[in-house]
Amino acid sequence: MQPPDLNTLAQFVAVARHLNFRRAAAELAMSPSTLSERIRELEARLGVRLLNRNTRSTSLTEEGERLLDRTRDAIAVLEGAAAALGIAPDAPLTGRIRINGPAPAIELRLMPLVASFLAAHPGVRVEAVSEGDLVDVVERGFDAGLRYDEALAQDMVAVRLGPDQRMVVAAAPGYLARHGLPATPEDLSRHSCIGHVFGSGTRLPWSFEKNGRAMDLRPEGRLAVNSTAAALVAARAGHGLIYAFDDYLAADLASGQLVQVLDDWTPPFPGPSLYFTERRLMPPALRAFIDHVKAHAPRS
């Protein structure tokens, strides 16, 4: 059996990453029909089916998963090596960086760094994607991820995106005038709490800590949303207590539109980190962005 060429394997990796022939073809600057034919030729050459395809979806077979595991990192290393050899020291940086993470980490910490990075490197594209639930960034084809203090795999490296952050509980003055101020987290059971619900139906816990005592609560309320913007609209209108990052609430707290409660129960905690697989030959755009984060992430 004649082994497949590296270009065909790179095309397979692109399809496996997107699980969509049209998007993979756009990335590779070729037609979807040509790409589909190349994958069929690869399957015929290997004598196995790599992809399950129908009119609505594409998925990897068990053999496709095995081939992807064996080729993805090798392709990335070869592309990085070729790019490093082909780029002159003063040539403009090009490429694409895909990052996955929670919406607050993207909006509050990542985007200011992305903005300054893109201004310095107009040839680079960045895709920042939030899916609500945590995903395996390597398996999903992302270059890096954002996480809050979760345990990382041994081959992952983390770089802090900034100083500590803090969650805040607040409500409109009118709501507090009608229902009173909660003095302890247990008092929340008697209040209307605007919950944050994920697509899976899981509610985000409200975490509290004081004098060494920590607790996670999932207060029930008549309203639950999956975005801080929506929760803010409801809180301003007096529909209940909101639990969100202080950065989101700073303007409302300063203007008096919202009032903070349980202040002594919500201490700061470590902010998010950018994490990635350390590789000796990392794609130049990703390496440049990591260096940018190290140099420009605020320290306090």
C-alpha positions in Angstrom: 0.0 0.0 0.0 1.4 3.4 -1.0 1.3 5.7 2.0 -0.8 8.9 1.7 1.1 12.2 1.1 1.3 14.8 3.8 -1.0 17.2 1.9 -3.8 14.7 1.9 -3.3 14.0 5.6 -3.5 17.7 6.3 -6.8 17.8 4.4 -8.1 15.0 6.5 -7.1 16.8 9.7 -8.9 19.9 8.5 -12.1 18.0 7.9 -11.8 16.2 11.2 -11.3 19.5 13.0 -14.4 21.1 11.5 -16.5 18.0 10.9 -17.8 20.1 8.0 -16.5 19.8 4.4 -17.6 23.3 3.4 -15.8 25.0 6.3 -12.7 22.8 5.9 -12.6 23.5 2.1 -12.8 27.3 2.8 -9.9 27.0 5.1 -7.9 25.0 2.5 -8.9 27.2 -0.4 -10.4 24.4 -2.4 -13.9 23.3 -3.4 -15.9 21.0 -1.1 -16.4 18.5 -3.9 -12.6 18.3 -4.6 -12.0 17.9 -0.9 -14.6 15.2 -0.6 -13.0 13.3 -3.4 -9.6 13.6 -1.8 -10.9 12.0 1.4 -12.6 9.2 -0.6 -9.3 8.5 -2.3 -7.6 8.5 1.1 -10.1 6.0 2.5 -9.7 3.8 -0.6 -5.9 3.9 -0.2 -6.1 2.9 3.5 -8.9 0.4 3.0 -11.0 1.8 5.8 -13.8 4.3 6.3 -12.6 7.4 8.1 -15.8 9.5 8.2 -19.5 8.8 8.5 -21.2 11.2 6.2 -24.8 12.1 5.4 -26.6 15.2 4.1 -26.8 16.7 7.6 -23.7 15.7 9.5 -20.1 14.4 9.4 -18.5 12.4 12.2 -15.3 10.4 12.7 -15.3 6.6 12.6 -13.2 4.7 15.1 -10.5 4.4 12.5 -10.8 8.1 11.7 -10.3 8.9 15.4 -7.1 6.7 15.5 -5.7 8.4 12.3 -6.4 11.8 13.7 -4.7 11.1 17.0 -1.6 9.9 15.1 -1.4 12.7 12.5 -2.7 15.9 14.1 0.3 16.9 16.2 2.7 15.7 13.5 1.0 17.9 10.9 1.1 20.9 13.3 4.9 20.4 13.9 5.6 20.1 10.2 3.6 23.2 9.4 5.3 25.1 12.2 8.7 24.0 11.0 7.9 25.0 7.4 6.5 28.3 8.5 9.6 29.0 10.7 11.9 28.3 7.7 9.9 30.3 5.3 9.4 33.5 7.3 12.0 36.2 7.1 12.7 37.9 10.4 11.0 41.1 9.2 8.1 39.5 7.3 4.6 40.2 8.6 3.1 37.4 10.8 0.2 35.5 9.4 -2.0 32.6 10.5 -5.1 31.8 12.5 -5.5 31.2 16.3 -8.6 29.5 17.7 -9.3 29.9 21.4 -12.1 28.3 23.5 -13.2 29.5 26.9 -16.0 30.7 29.2 -17.7 33.9 28.0 -16.5 36.0 31.0 -12.9 35.0 30.5 -13.1 35.9 26.8 -15.0 39.2 27.3 -13.2 40.6 30.4 -9.6 39.3 30.1 -8.9 37.9 26.6 -10.4 40.5 24.3 -8.3 43.5 25.5 -5.2 41.4 24.8 -6.5 40.2 21.4 -7.3 43.8 20.4 -3.7 45.0 21.0 -2.3 41.8 19.4 -4.3 42.2 16.2 -3.3 45.9 16.0 0.3 44.8 16.0 -0.2 41.8 13.6 -2.8 42.7 10.9 -2.1 39.4 9.1 -3.3 37.2 11.9 -6.9 36.1 12.5 -8.2 35.1 15.9 -11.4 33.1 16.6 -12.6 33.2 20.3 -15.4 30.8 20.9 -17.5 30.3 24.1 -19.7 27.2 24.3 -20.9 27.4 27.9 -19.7 23.9 28.9 -16.0 23.0 29.2 -14.6 21.2 26.1 -11.4 19.3 25.2 -9.7 22.0 23.2 -7.2 19.6 21.5 -10.0 17.2 20.5 -12.1 20.1 19.2 -9.3 21.6 17.1 -8.6 24.7 19.2 -5.1 26.1 19.6 -5.6 27.1 23.2 -8.2 27.4 26.0 -9.2 29.6 28.9 -9.9 28.1 32.3 -10.4 29.2 35.9 -8.1 27.2 38.2 -9.1 23.8 36.9 -6.6 21.0 36.9 -4.8 20.7 33.6 -3.4 17.7 31.8 0.3 17.1 32.3 1.2 18.3 28.8 -0.6 21.6 29.2 1.0 25.0 30.1 -0.9 27.9 31.6 -0.3 31.6 31.5 -2.3 34.0 33.7 -4.4 36.6 31.8 -4.4 39.1 34.7 -5.0 39.7 38.4 -7.6 38.2 40.7 -11.3 38.6 40.0 -14.3 38.8 42.2 -18.0 37.8 42.0 -20.6 40.2 43.4 -24.2 39.8 44.5 -26.3 42.9 43.9 -29.9 44.1 43.4 -31.8 47.3 42.5 -32.5 49.6 45.4 -36.3 49.2 44.9 -36.0 45.4 45.2 -34.0 45.7 48.4 -36.5 48.2 49.8 -39.3 45.7 49.3 -37.5 42.5 50.4 -34.7 43.6 52.7 -30.9 42.9 52.6 -29.7 39.4 52.9 -27.2 39.2 55.8 -25.9 35.6 55.0 -25.9 33.3 52.0 -28.6 31.2 53.8 -30.9 34.3 53.5 -31.0 33.9 49.7 -33.6 31.1 50.1 -36.0 33.9 50.9 -35.1 36.0 47.9 -35.7 36.0 44.2 -32.3 35.1 42.6 -31.6 35.5 38.9 -29.9 32.2 38.0 -27.4 31.4 35.3 -28.4 28.3 33.4 -26.3 26.4 30.9 -27.7 24.7 27.8 -27.5 21.3 29.6 -29.9 22.6 32.2 -27.2 22.9 34.9 -27.3 26.0 37.0 -24.2 27.9 37.9 -23.6 27.7 41.7 -23.1 30.9 43.7 -19.9 30.5 45.7 -19.3 32.1 49.1 -16.5 32.2 51.6 -15.9 33.9 55.0 -13.6 33.1 57.9 -12.5 29.8 56.4 -16.1 28.7 55.8 -17.0 28.0 52.1 -20.2 27.1 50.5 -21.8 26.7 47.1 -25.5 27.4 46.7 -27.8 27.1 43.7 -30.6 29.6 44.7 -33.9 29.0 43.1 -35.8 31.8 41.5 -38.5 32.4 38.9 -35.9 33.6 36.3 -32.8 32.0 34.9 -30.8 33.1 31.9 -27.6 32.1 30.1 -26.0 35.5 29.7 -24.9 38.2 32.1 -26.4 40.9 29.8 -29.8 39.4 30.2 -29.4 39.0 34.0 -28.4 42.7 34.2 -31.6 43.8 32.4 -33.6 41.8 34.9 -31.7 43.0 38.0 -32.0 46.7 37.0 -35.7 46.2 36.6 -35.9 44.9 40.2 -36.7 41.3 39.5 -34.1 39.9 42.0 -30.5 39.5 43.0 -27.8 39.0 40.4 -24.5 37.1 40.9 -21.8 38.2 38.4 -18.2 39.4 37.9 -17.6 42.8 39.5 -16.3 44.1 36.1 -19.8 43.6 34.6 -21.5 45.4 37.5 -19.0 48.2 38.1 -20.9 51.0 36.2 -24.2 50.1 37.8 -22.7 49.9 41.3 -21.0 53.3 40.8 -24.2 55.0 39.6 -26.4 53.4 42.3 -28.6 51.6 39.9 -27.5 48.4 41.7 -26.5 47.9 45.3 -23.9 45.3 46.4 -24.9 42.9 49.2 -23.0 40.1 51.0 -19.8 42.0 50.3 -17.8 40.1 53.0 -18.9 36.7 51.6 -17.3 37.1 48.1 -13.5 37.4 48.3 -11.3 37.7 45.2 -10.1 34.5 43.5 -7.5 33.7 40.8 -8.4 35.0 37.3 -8.4 32.9 34.2 -5.3 31.5 32.4 -4.6 30.8 28.8 -3.5 27.2 28.5 -2.0 25.3 25.6 0.0 22.3 24.7 3.7 23.1 24.8 5.4 22.1 21.5 8.9 22.7 20.4 7.7 23.8 17.0 4.6 25.8 17.8 2.8 27.7 15.0 4.4 31.2 14.8 1.1 33.1 15.3 0.2 31.1 18.5 3.8 31.5 19.8 3.6 35.3 19.2 0.3 35.6 20.9 1.5 33.7 24.0 4.5 36.0 24.2 2.1 39.0 23.8 0.0 37.7 26.8 3.1 37.3 28.9 4.3 40.8 28.1 1.0 42.7 28.3 -1.4 40.9 30.6 -2.1 43.3 33.5 -0.6 42.3 36.8 -2.9 44.2 39.1 
